[in-house]
């Protein structure tokens, strides 16, 4: 997913990703194809037919995925208030400032409030 998220292009084919990976290491085309198909079946990638191939794109941004993971951890780690407290105790000052800024934005009433 990092490769797909890091691209400037909106979509990618199996061949394009394979060519990128192949330039760096040995990998089978079928490995890339089956991985992208698995990611599609898990709703991480969307796709549409483009000739004989598919063009793929992510269904969520890297940040949306990170938020989803955080919500899953918050909901599965015991008491959410304690999980969040332990999390806050371990983040850096910079991360803490970012969290405070995000909370301020969330508290700001929107135009439809």
Phi, psi and omega in degrees: 000325180302319178300318182288317178295328183283348184285149174281329181289150181283329181231165180210147174261165175302316181300316181297315179292318177303313180300320177298311182293320182297331178293339183253332184199167176287127177204145179273142177304318182295331176294315179295316181298313182290326177296315180293324177295318177299317179296326176293315180295334178270007179067025173272332180234146171252160180209159173217150181290137176225089186072234180271351184250177171247147169255130183249152172210153183289147178273348178212156176283166176302320181292320176296321177296316178301318179295321178297316178297319179296318178296320178297317179295318180298323182277345185244004187255025182100219181288119183303323181296322179285322177300312180296320178299315178296322178298311181298324178296337187256354182274157181285169177299320180296316178294322178297317178297320177296320178295316178298319179296318179296321179292323177297318179297318181296325180284339182290123180296137178275178182294338181260011182279000000 
